[in-house]
C-alpha cells in the first residue's frame, strides 16, 4: 500500500485538477502540495521576549535571527535551507522584494525593511519574510519564527494568530505549521488560551504536535549555578498543569542563550573563563552579583572589561558561573567546555524530544496538515467533485494508524488508563512514544535478529488483543489496547 504522503498527494492532485479554474482554491491546494513536498514546518511561538529567536539560533547553530533587546520579530519569518544566504520580503498579494541584510555587532542579522523595491509604485505591507540559509539543521525542517502572542502591538500579535489559529474572519485560511514549539516564561492565562486555540480547531486542522519549552531557564534561578534544576522543577509543574488539559506533548527547560553561546564558543572566551577560574571564589562571586557589576572597569579581574561585557551578553551570569565551575572541576579545552555547556543548557534534550515527536513522524505530521487543509478547502466549495472527495479525505484522516497513535499519545497525557504502570509504559513505547524505530517500539536491542523481532511482535499483538477483550476494560482502555495491537501488527508488516 502506498505511504501516507503518496496517498495524500493523490487526493490533492485530484482536487487540483477539479478546481483548476477556481483561483483561491487553486492557491490553497498548491500549498497542500508544497506541504507534502517540502520539509516539516515547525513554528516557534510564545509571548513577547520569550526567547524564540535565541532558541532558533541555538537549534540552527548559527547567529541568523535578530536577538536584540527590542521586539525583534515583528513579522512572521520563515527560515528555510538555501544554497546561499538570502532574505526575501513578501507582500500579502505575493509580490516579493529582496531585503538588505546587515550583521550587527552582537545581535545577529538585521533585516532592513525600509525602502523595499517591490517593482511597482507605492508602499507595500510586509506579510512575511523568508530567510534562505545553508544550515544543516534546516535541511529537513523549516523553522517559523513568530511575533510574540502578547506583543505590544495587537496588529503584530495577530500575525501569529493568523499563522497558527486562523478563524472564519480570515476566510478559507489554513494553519501554516505542521508542529509547534511553544515557549513559556511563565504559565499564564494568555499562554493557556493560545495553546487551547491551537489544539481545539473545530475542523481538526491544527498541528498534531505541540512541545512546550520553559525558555530562558537560566533566569528562573536568578543566574545561580542550580538555575536549571529550578527550571526543571518549574517545567515539571508546567507539564503537570498542561498535561491535565492535553495542550503539550512534553515540557522541556532550555537555557537558549547558553546553548547558542556554547555552540559558538571562541578560544578567546575559553581563555577568559580559564583566567576567571583562577580568581578566588569569594572575589569572583562578588563580581558576579550582576552583569553590570561584572563588566565594571573598577572591578579588578584578570579579563578586560570589554571582554567581560561580551561574556555577560553572550553567556549571561549563569553561563559564566557554569563555565568557570566546569574549568575548576577539570575541563581543559574549549571543545570540552562547549560540550559540557551544551549538555547543561537543555538543548540536547529538546533536540531529542523534537526528533522523537516531530522528525521521526514528519510524513505523518505533513500528511495530516495537508489532508486537513484539503478537507477545509473541499468543505468550503461544496458540490460535485468536493462532495465525492471529502468522504475519502475524512476517512483517511480517521483511519491512518499513525494519526491514531498520535491522538492516543495526546489522550494518554490527560486520561488515565486502567493498566498497571509496566503495561502502560509498554503501550506508550509500542505506539511510538519513545521513537518509531522497530527495536524501540518492541523494547529490544537494535541488533536483535529478525526472528526475535517477529516473536516479540507476535507476542505483543496477542497480549494487547487479549487486554482489549477483558470484560472489565472500559471503552478508552479497549481502544488504546487495540491501537497498541495494531502498532505491533505494523511491525510484522
ChimeraX attribute file (.defattr): number of C-alpha atoms within 10 A of each C-alpha:
attribute: neighborCount
match mode: 1-to-1
recipient: residues
	/A:1	5
	/A:2	7
	/A:3	11
	/A:4	21
	/A:5	21
	/A:6	14
	/A:7	16
	/A:8	23
	/A:9	20
	/A:10	13
	/A:11	17
	/A:12	25
	/A:13	15
	/A:14	13
	/A:15	21
	/A:16	21
	/A:17	12
	/A:18	15
	/A:19	18
	/A:20	13
	/A:21	10
	/A:22	11
	/A:23	10
	/A:24	13
	/A:25	21
	/A:26	18
	/A:27	13
	/A:28	20
	/A:29	24
	/A:30	14
	/A:31	18
	/A:32	25
	/A:33	21
	/A:34	14
	/A:35	25
	/A:36	25
	/A:37	14
	/A:38	14
	/A:39	21
	/A:40	25
	/A:41	26
	/A:42	24
	/A:43	27
	/A:44	26
	/A:45	29
	/A:46	30
	/A:47	22
	/A:48	21
	/A:49	24
	/A:50	21
	/A:51	24
	/A:52	32
	/A:53	27
	/A:54	28
	/A:55	27
	/A:56	23
	/A:57	22
	/A:58	25
	/A:59	20
	/A:60	20
	/A:61	18
	/A:62	17
	/A:63	20
	/A:64	21
	/A:65	25
	/A:66	22
	/A:67	24
	/A:68	16
	/A:69	8
	/A:70	9
	/A:71	14
	/A:72	20
	/A:73	20
	/A:74	19
	/A:75	21
	/A:76	23
	/A:77	22
	/A:78	21
	/A:79	25
	/A:80	24
	/A:81	21
	/A:82	15
	/A:83	9
	/A:84	9
	/A:85	14
	/A:86	16
	/A:87	18
	/A:88	20
	/A:89	24
	/A:90	19
	/A:91	16
	/A:92	11
	/A:93	10
	/A:94	11
	/A:95	14
	/A:96	20
	/A:97	19
	/A:98	17
	/A:99	22
	/A:100	15
	/A:101	15
	/A:102	11
	/A:103	13
	/A:104	11
	/A:105	7
	/A:106	13
	/A:107	18
	/A:108	19
	/A:109	17
	/A:110	18
	/A:111	18
	/A:112	12
	/A:113	17
	/A:114	9
	/A:115	10
	/A:116	17
	/A:117	16
	/A:118	16
	/A:119	9
	/A:120	8
	/A:121	7
	/A:122	7
	/A:123	12
	/A:124	18
	/A:125	11
	/A:126	20
	/A:127	16
	/A:128	19
	/A:129	24
	/A:130	19
	/A:131	20
	/A:132	19
	/A:133	21
	/A:134	14
	/A:135	17
	/A:136	12
	/A:137	16
	/A:138	19
	/A:139	15
	/A:140	15
	/A:141	19
	/A:142	20
	/A:143	27
	/A:144	26
	/A:145	25
	/A:146	29
	/A:147	29
	/A:148	31
	/A:149	23
	/A:150	16
	/A:151	18
	/A:152	11
	/A:153	12
	/A:154	11
	/A:155	12
	/A:156	19
	/A:157	21
	/A:158	19
	/A:159	21
	/A:160	24
	/A:161	20
	/A:162	17
	/A:163	17
	/A:164	27
	/A:165	26
	/A:166	22
	/A:167	15
	/A:168	7
	/A:169	8
	/A:170	10
	/A:171	9
	/A:172	17
	/A:173	18
	/A:174	25
	/A:175	21
	/A:176	22
	/A:177	25
	/A:178	27
	/A:179	27
	/A:180	26
	/A:181	23
	/A:182	23
	/A:183	29
	/A:184	25
	/A:185	22
	/A:186	15
	/A:187	16
	/A:188	9
	/A:189	9
	/A:190	13
	/A:191	20
	/A:192	15
	/A:193	10
	/A:194	20
	/A:195	24
	/A:196	16
	/A:197	18
	/A:198	22
	/A:199	20
	/A:200	15
	/A:201	15
	/A:202	8
	/A:203	11
	/A:204	17
	/A:205	23
	/A:206	26
	/A:207	26
	/A:208	25
	/A:209	24
	/A:210	26
	/A:211	21
	/A:212	26
	/A:213	30
	/A:214	28
	/A:215	28
	/A:216	25
	/A:217	30
	/A:218	28
	/A:219	18
	/A:220	21
	/A:221	15
	/A:222	15
	/A:223	21
	/A:224	19
	/A:225	18
	/A:226	14
	/A:227	17
	/A:228	25
	/A:229	16
	/A:230	19
	/A:231	23
	/A:232	19
	/A:233	12
	/A:234	21
	/A:235	27
	/A:236	17
	/A:237	14
	/A:238	21
	/A:239	23
	/A:240	16
	/A:241	16
	/A:242	21
	/A:243	20
	/A:244	14
	/A:245	17
	/A:246	22
	/A:247	25
	/A:248	26
	/A:249	22
	/A:250	24
	/A:251	27
	/A:252	24
	/A:253	29
	/A:254	28
	/A:255	32
	/A:256	28
	/A:257	26
	/A:258	34
	/A:259	30
	/A:260	27
	/A:261	27
	/A:262	27
	/A:263	19
	/A:264	15
	/A:265	20
	/A:266	14
	/A:267	12
	/A:268	11
	/A:269	18
	/A:270	20
	/A:271	14
	/A:272	19
	/A:273	26
	/A:274	23
	/A:275	15
	/A:276	22
	/A:277	20
	/A:278	14
	/A:279	15
	/A:280	9
	/A:281	11
	/A:282	9
	/A:283	12
	/A:284	19
	/A:285	13
	/A:286	12
	/A:287	17
	/A:288	20
	/A:289	14
	/A:290	15
	/A:291	16
	/A:292	12
	/A:293	14
	/A:294	23
	/A:295	22
	/A:296	16
	/A:297	12
	/A:298	9
	/A:299	14
	/A:300	14
	/A:301	19
	/A:302	15
	/A:303	16
	/A:304	13
	/A:305	17
	/A:306	11
	/A:307	14
	/A:308	23
	/A:309	18
	/A:310	14
	/A:311	21
	/A:312	19
	/A:313	15
	/A:314	21
	/A:315	23
	/A:316	22
	/A:317	24
	/A:318	24
	/A:319	26
	/A:320	22
	/A:321	20
	/A:322	23
	/A:323	27
	/A:324	22
	/A:325	18
	/A:326	19
	/A:327	21
	/A:328	15
	/A:329	10
	/A:330	10
	/A:331	17
	/A:332	13
	/A:333	13
	/A:334	20
	/A:335	16
	/A:336	14
	/A:337	22
	/A:338	23
	/A:339	15
	/A:340	16
	/A:341	24
	/A:342	22
	/A:343	15
	/A:344	19
	/A:345	26
	/A:346	21
	/A:347	23
	/A:348	15
	/A:349	16
	/A:350	21
	/A:351	14
	/A:352	14
	/A:353	19
	/A:354	20
	/A:355	15
	/A:356	18
	/A:357	25
	/A:358	27
	/A:359	19
	/A:360	15
	/A:361	21
	/A:362	22
	/A:363	21
	/A:364	24
	/A:365	28
	/A:366	29
	/A:367	27
	/A:368	28
	/A:369	27
	/A:370	28
	/A:371	29
	/A:372	23
	/A:373	27
	/A:374	30
	/A:375	23
	/A:376	19
	/A:377	22
	/A:378	23
	/A:379	16
	/A:380	13
	/A:381	15
	/A:382	12
	/A:383	10
	/A:384	9
	/A:385	15
	/A:386	20
	/A:387	13
	/A:388	12
	/A:389	18
	/A:390	21
	/A:391	13
	/A:392	13
	/A:393	20
	/A:394	14
	/A:395	10
	/A:396	17
	/A:397	21
	/A:398	12
	/A:399	11
	/A:400	13
	/A:401	18
	/A:402	21
	/A:403	19
	/A:404	19
	/A:405	21
	/A:406	21
	/A:407	13
	/A:408	20
	/A:409	19
	/A:410	20
	/A:411	19
	/A:412	19
	/A:413	19
	/A:414	16
	/A:415	14
	/A:416	11
	/A:417	18
	/A:418	14
	/A:419	14
	/A:420	9
	/A:421	10
	/A:422	9
	/A:423	13
	/A:424	17
	/A:425	13
	/A:426	17
	/A:427	24
	/A:428	20
	/A:429	18
	/A:430	29
	/A:431	27
	/A:432	24
	/A:433	20
	/A:434	18
	/A:435	22
	/A:436	18
	/A:437	15
	/A:438	19
	/A:439	17
	/A:440	16
	/A:441	22
	/A:442	24
	/A:443	15
	/A:444	14
	/A:445	12
	/A:446	11
	/A:447	9
	/A:448	10
	/A:449	11
	/A:450	9
	/A:451	9
	/A:452	14
	/A:453	21
	/A:454	17
	/A:455	12
	/A:456	18
	/A:457	23
	/A:458	16
	/A:459	13
	/A:460	22
	/A:461	23
	/A:462	14
	/A:463	14
	/A:464	22
	/A:465	17
	/A:466	14
	/A:467	19
	/A:468	23
	/A:469	13
	/A:470	12
	/A:471	8
	/A:472	11
	/A:473	16
	/A:474	12
	/A:475	10
	/A:476	17
	/A:477	19
	/A:478	22
	/A:479	15
	/A:480	25
	/A:481	26
	/A:482	19
	/A:483	24
	/A:484	27
	/A:485	26
	/A:486	21
	/A:487	25
	/A:488	25
	/A:489	16
	/A:490	13
	/A:491	19
	/A:492	15
	/A:493	6
